Amino acid sequence: MHIAPGFLRRLPLAALLIAGGLAEQSNAQLRVPACTAYLEPAAEGARISSHSGITGWEDPGLKVNWFGELRKAGGLECSVELRLPAGAESRLRLTVAGQSEEAAVKGTGDNPVIVGFKAFNIAEPGYQGFSLESRNPAGKAGGEIQALVVSGPAAAEAHFNLKPRRNAASVHLAYPVPKGTDVAAFYCEVTAVEDPLWTFYMACGWHRGYFGMQVNSETERRIIFSVWDSGGEAVDRRKVTDENRVSLVAKGESVVSGDFGNEGTGGHSHLVYSWKTSERQRFLVVAKPTDDSHTIFSGYYFHPDKKQWVLISSWKAPKEGGYLRGLHSFSENFGGANGQLRRKALYGNQWLRMPHGQWLELTTASFSHDATGRSDRLDRFMGVEHGQFFLSNGGFVRGFTPFGEKFARPAIGQPPTDLKLPEPSEAKSGAGAKGAP
């Protein structure tokens, strides 16, 4: 479900635009597949697939929405390609740039038909939504939608995502650490600004795992701490040999633990907890080498209701024996059905702690994104706001942050002073002993 950050090469602008779906000439016609659209207000109110397009669209209250960046002003001709049973009729309305047009079409069976709309006027460049509504009675299918087609002067150089993956790009920030520094603990605070479903705001990432907060459903949120196995298995943890498996050392009260796969494999744990948007959440990862080839990684969360640090879980990782490397944070949209929505969070007050207790504040970070952000989805950003880094992905906001751009936040100068942590061995049985990391 969660994707570890990668470091991708930047493409020349021309290659980026063409790869992402660009109508290059004023008379070009751009076909935008139905499988790239979003359904509102119910993200899963009909079926969307790359093979069949949009099917089962029988609710006139359900809109089919595409989004694209129009880089030219002027006239824009729009049509919709769909399938209808022979003789069946459908009336549809398309709204673009505040202008709405209605049109009717009669089906021919297996062959697609085109419903055309009068030309729209695009007053200025920018992202535009293309909202298709059914004007048919409830229960009557509006048709099997295959594509939105745009042409005309305003379509020149237009940019749309043309791929079935509808997720907003994953965005990451990486914290440089002085060479030769042993990192025994990594502290970071995260404040969610937006909280759409299927969002993972990851606070403390390192070379073997990730720790953060997730929106799983309308009624459930989680604090997640996971550690990867050794070895190269990417999908099925049953194929991972014992010498490469991380093992659970301890977990906190009410924490669920188990396996994960399909993104590498490893040990997963989560606490179901309704963390609040706009409130600061605090995370700490601790590394404790046990011998030359094993390290115990522990994730601690400051519980806002209990007003104390709680253990999420501790895992013993093989083929280690050292400390934390590759410190980073990220924001991920792990469910693409609502990838049009913006996700934004503040990441601040980052510190690392060395084995003998010295603290070092992390005030610089660099930006990266996944393959989706390379050319398909350009609405991905990093910056500094209210003295903290921010990451933003989705929302079809114009502009973008270049891959690799570096930022610095103002130093706070005071490391966390309240790190009284439950010992993993005692926390497993629910004991409340305290100890320093």
C-alpha positions in Angstrom: 0.0 0.0 0.0 2.8 2.4 0.9 5.5 3.4 -1.5 9.0 4.2 -0.4 10.4 7.3 -2.0 12.6 7.0 -5.1 14.9 9.5 -6.7 13.9 10.1 -10.4 15.6 11.9 -13.1 14.1 15.1 -14.4 13.0 15.1 -18.0 13.3 17.9 -20.6 10.2 20.0 -20.7 9.2 18.8 -24.2 9.6 15.2 -23.3 7.7 15.7 -20.0 4.7 17.3 -21.8 4.5 14.8 -24.6 4.7 11.8 -22.1 2.0 13.4 -19.9 -0.6 13.8 -22.7 0.0 17.0 -24.7 -2.0 18.4 -27.6 0.9 20.2 -29.3 -0.8 22.0 -32.2 -3.7 24.3 -32.4 -5.7 21.9 -34.6 -4.8 18.8 -32.6 -7.4 16.6 -31.1 -6.7 15.0 -27.7 -8.6 11.9 -26.6 -8.7 11.7 -22.8 -9.8 8.1 -21.7 -12.7 7.7 -19.4 -10.6 5.6 -17.0 -8.8 8.8 -16.0 -11.9 10.5 -14.8 -13.2 10.9 -11.2 -16.7 10.3 -9.9 -18.3 12.8 -7.5 -19.7 12.9 -4.9 -19.3 9.1 -4.6 -15.8 8.1 -5.7 -16.9 4.5 -6.2 -20.5 5.2 -7.5 -19.9 3.5 -10.8 -17.3 1.1 -12.3 -14.2 2.5 -14.0 -11.7 0.3 -15.9 -9.1 0.8 -18.6 -10.9 -1.8 -20.7 -14.5 -0.8 -20.4 -14.4 2.8 -19.4 -17.2 3.9 -17.1 -20.0 1.5 -16.7 -23.0 1.2 -14.3 -23.6 5.0 -14.4 -27.3 5.2 -13.5 -27.4 7.9 -10.8 -28.1 11.4 -12.3 -26.6 12.8 -9.1 -23.2 11.3 -9.9 -20.9 13.5 -12.0 -18.0 12.3 -14.2 -15.2 14.7 -13.9 -12.0 15.1 -15.9 -9.2 17.6 -15.1 -6.6 19.1 -17.4 -4.4 22.1 -17.8 -5.2 24.3 -20.7 -2.2 26.4 -21.6 -4.0 28.6 -24.2 -7.1 30.7 -24.2 -9.8 30.6 -26.9 -12.4 28.3 -28.2 -12.6 24.7 -27.1 -14.6 22.0 -28.8 -15.6 19.1 -26.6 -17.3 15.8 -27.3 -17.8 12.6 -25.4 -17.4 9.1 -26.8 -19.7 6.5 -25.4 -21.6 3.2 -26.1 -25.4 2.8 -25.9 -27.7 -0.1 -26.8 -29.1 0.2 -30.3 -32.0 2.7 -30.3 -31.4 3.8 -26.7 -31.2 7.5 -26.1 -29.2 9.5 -23.5 -29.2 13.2 -22.7 -26.0 14.6 -21.1 -24.8 18.0 -19.9 -21.1 19.1 -19.9 -19.9 22.0 -17.9 -16.5 23.7 -18.6 -15.2 27.0 -17.2 -18.6 27.8 -15.8 -20.4 27.2 -19.1 -22.9 24.3 -19.5 -24.2 22.7 -22.7 -26.7 19.9 -23.2 -26.8 17.3 -26.0 -28.6 14.1 -26.8 -27.4 10.9 -28.5 -28.9 7.7 -29.8 -27.1 4.4 -29.4 -25.9 2.0 -32.1 -25.0 -1.0 -30.1 -21.4 -2.2 -30.0 -20.1 0.8 -32.0 -19.2 3.9 -30.0 -21.1 7.1 -30.8 -20.1 10.7 -30.3 -22.1 13.3 -28.5 -20.9 16.8 -29.4 -21.3 20.0 -27.4 -21.2 23.6 -28.6 -17.8 25.2 -28.3 -16.7 26.6 -24.9 -14.7 29.8 -24.4 -11.6 29.5 -22.2 -10.9 33.1 -21.0 -7.4 32.3 -19.5 -5.0 29.4 -19.2 -5.1 27.2 -16.1 -6.5 23.9 -14.9 -10.1 23.3 -15.9 -12.6 20.7 -14.8 -14.8 18.9 -17.3 -18.0 17.8 -15.5 -20.3 15.4 -17.3 -23.9 14.9 -15.9 -26.7 12.6 -16.9 -30.0 14.3 -17.6 -31.7 10.9 -17.7 -34.1 9.5 -15.1 -32.6 7.7 -12.1 -31.9 4.0 -13.0 -31.4 4.7 -16.7 -27.8 4.3 -17.8 -26.2 7.5 -19.2 -24.1 5.2 -21.4 -20.8 3.5 -21.2 -18.4 6.4 -21.3 -15.3 5.8 -23.3 -13.5 9.2 -23.6 -13.6 12.9 -23.5 -12.3 14.5 -26.7 -11.0 18.1 -26.9 -9.9 20.2 -29.8 -9.6 23.8 -31.0 -7.3 26.7 -30.2 -7.6 26.2 -26.4 -6.6 22.6 -26.7 -3.1 23.5 -28.1 -0.5 22.2 -25.6 -3.2 21.0 -23.2 -1.9 18.6 -20.6 -4.0 15.7 -19.2 -3.1 12.5 -17.4 -3.8 9.8 -19.9 -3.0 6.8 -17.8 -5.3 4.6 -15.8 -3.4 5.3 -12.6 -5.5 8.2 -11.1 -3.5 8.7 -7.8 -2.0 12.0 -7.2 1.8 11.8 -7.4 3.6 10.7 -4.2 5.9 13.5 -2.9 8.9 13.2 -0.7 11.4 15.3 1.2 14.8 14.0 2.1 16.9 15.3 5.0 20.7 15.4 4.5 22.7 14.2 7.4 26.4 14.9 7.9 28.6 12.1 6.6 29.7 9.7 9.4 26.8 10.6 11.7 25.3 7.7 13.6 21.6 8.3 13.9 20.1 6.6 17.0 16.8 8.4 16.9 14.8 10.5 14.4 12.1 12.9 15.6 9.5 14.7 13.4 6.2 16.4 13.7 3.4 16.4 11.2 0.3 18.6 10.9 -2.3 17.6 8.3 -3.8 20.6 6.5 -6.1 18.5 4.3 -7.4 15.0 5.1 -9.0 13.2 2.1 -9.6 9.5 2.3 -6.7 7.2 1.3 -4.0 9.5 2.4 -0.8 8.5 4.2 1.3 11.3 5.7 4.6 9.6 6.6 6.7 11.4 9.2 9.7 9.3 9.9 11.1 7.2 7.1 14.5 5.6 7.0 16.3 2.9 5.0 14.3 0.0 6.6 10.8 1.4 7.3 8.3 4.1 7.7 6.2 5.7 10.4 3.2 8.0 10.0 -0.6 8.5 10.0 -3.2 7.4 7.6 -6.9 8.1 6.6 -8.4 4.7 5.9 -12.1 5.4 5.8 -14.7 7.9 6.9 -14.6 6.3 10.4 -11.1 5.0 10.8 -7.7 6.5 11.0 -4.4 4.8 11.9 -0.9 5.3 13.2 1.3 3.0 11.2 4.8 1.7 11.9 6.3 -0.9 9.5 9.8 -2.4 9.0 11.0 -4.1 5.8 12.6 -7.6 5.7 16.1 -8.2 4.2 16.4 -9.9 0.9 14.9 -9.0 -2.5 11.3 -10.4 -2.3 8.9 -7.8 -3.4 5.5 -9.4 -3.1 5.0 -12.6 -1.0 6.3 -12.7 2.5 5.8 -16.5 2.6 8.8 -16.7 0.3 11.1 -14.8 2.7 13.5 -17.1 4.6 13.8 -16.9 8.4 17.2 -15.3 8.3 15.8 -12.4 6.3 12.6 -11.8 8.3 12.2 -9.0 10.8 10.7 -10.3 14.0 8.3 -8.6 16.4 9.9 -7.8 19.7 7.1 -5.8 21.3 4.0 -3.8 20.6 1.9 -1.3 22.5 -1.5 -1.6 23.9 -4.3 -2.1 21.3 -1.7 -2.2 18.5 -2.4 -4.7 15.7 0.6 -6.4 14.1 1.2 -8.7 11.1 2.8 -9.1 7.7 2.8 -7.0 4.6 3.8 -7.5 1.0 3.5 -6.2 -2.5 5.8 -3.3 -1.9 8.7 -5.3 -0.5 7.8 -7.4 2.5 8.1 -7.0 6.2 6.4 -6.5 9.6 3.4 -4.2 9.9 1.8 -2.6 12.9 -0.9 0.0 13.4 -2.9 1.7 16.2 -6.5 2.6 15.3 -6.7 6.2 16.5 -8.6 9.3 15.3 -5.8 11.7 15.0 -7.1 15.2 14.2 -6.4 17.4 11.2 -4.8 20.8 12.0 -3.3 19.3 15.2 0.4 18.6 15.5 1.3 14.9 15.7 4.7 13.7 17.1 6.7 10.7 16.0 10.0 9.2 17.0 12.0 6.2 15.6 14.7 4.7 17.7 17.5 2.3 16.5 19.3 0.0 18.9 21.9 -2.3 17.5 22.1 -5.6 19.4 25.1 -7.2 17.6 27.0 -6.8 14.4 24.1 -8.0 12.2 20.9 -7.0 14.0 19.2 -3.8 15.0 15.9 -3.3 16.9 13.8 -0.5 15.4 11.1 1.0 17.6 8.4 3.5 16.7 7.0 5.8 19.5 4.0 8.1 19.1 3.0 10.9 21.4 -0.7 10.1 22.2 -2.6 13.3 22.3 -5.4 12.0 24.6 -3.1 10.2 27.0 -0.5 13.1 26.8 2.4 10.6 26.9 4.6 8.7 24.6 3.3 5.2 23.7 5.1 2.4 21.9 3.6 1.3 18.6 6.0 -1.6 18.0 9.6 -2.8 18.0 11.1 -5.1 15.3 14.4 -6.9 15.2 15.9 -6.5 11.8 18.5 -8.9 10.4 21.5 -8.0 8.3 21.8 -4.6 10.1 23.8 -3.9 13.2 23.9 -0.2 12.6 21.7 2.9 12.9 19.2 4.9 10.9 20.1 6.0 7.3 18.2 7.8 4.5 16.0 10.0 6.7 12.9 11.2 4.8 9.2 12.0 4.9 6.5 11.7 2.3 2.8 12.1 1.4 1.0 9.4 -0.5 -2.4 9.0 -2.1 -2.7 5.2 -1.9 -6.3 5.0 -3.4 -6.6 6.5 -6.8 -10.4 6.9 -6.9 -10.1 10.3 -5.2 -6.7 11.3 -6.7 -8.2 14.7 -7.8 -8.3 15.9 -4.2 -5.5 17.9 -2.7 -3.4 16.5 0.1 -1.3 18.9 2.2 0.6 18.5 5.4 3.3 20.5 7.4 6.5 18.7 8.4 8.5 20.4 11.1 10.8 20.4 14.1 13.0 17.6 12.7 15.8 16.3 14.9 18.2 13.4 15.0 19.9 12.0 18.2 23.3 10.4 18.2 24.1 7.4 20.4 25.7 9.4 23.2 22.8 11.8 23.5 23.8 14.7 21.3 21.0 16.3 19.3 21.3 17.7 15.8 18.5 19.8 14.2 17.6 19.1 10.6 16.7 22.3 8.9 17.2 21.5 5.2 15.5 19.1 2.9 15.2 18.4 -0.9 12.1 17.5 -2.9 11.4 14.4 -5.0 8.4 12.6 -6.4 7.4 9.2 -7.9 7.0 8.2 -11.5 3.5 9.6 -11.7 4.9 13.1 -10.9 7.4 12.9 -13.7 4.9 13.8 -16.5 1.4 12.5 -15.7 0.5 14.6 -12.7 2.3 17.9 -12.3 0.3 19.1 -9.3 3.1 18.3 -6.7 4.8 20.8 -4.5 7.2 21.3 -1.6 8.0 24.5 0.2 8.2 26.3 3.6 5.2 27.6 5.4 4.8 28.8 9.0 8.4 27.8 9.7 7.8 24.2 8.5 8.3 22.3 5.3 5.1 21.4 3.5 4.3 18.7 1.0 1.2 19.1 -1.3 0.0 16.6 -4.0 -3.2 16.6 -6.0 -5.8 19.3 -6.4 -4.9 20.1 -10.0 -3.1 23.3 -8.8 -1.1 25.1 -11.5 2.6 25.1 -11.2 5.0 22.6 -9.7 8.1 22.2 -7.6 11.1 21.0 -9.7 12.6 17.6 -8.8 15.6 18.0 -6.5 14.9 21.6 -5.4 16.3 22.3 -1.9 14.6 24.2 0.9 15.6 25.4 4.4 13.3 26.1 7.3 14.0 28.4 10.3 15.9 26.7 13.1 14.0 26.2 16.4 17.1 25.5 18.5 15.5 23.4 21.2 15.3 19.6 20.9 12.4 17.7 22.4 12.8 17.4 26.2 9.9 15.1 27.2 11.1 11.8 25.7 10.2 9.5 28.5 9.5 6.3 26.6 8.1 2.9 27.6 10.7 0.2 27.3 9.7 -2.2 24.5 10.0 -5.4 26.6 7.8 -4.0 29.3 5.3 -2.3 27.0 4.6 -5.7 25.4 2.9 -6.7 28.6 1.3 -3.3 29.2 3.7 -2.2 32.0 4.3 1.5 32.3 8.0 1.7 33.1 9.8 4.8 31.7 13.2 5.1 30.2 15.2 7.4 27.9 15.9 6.3 24.3 
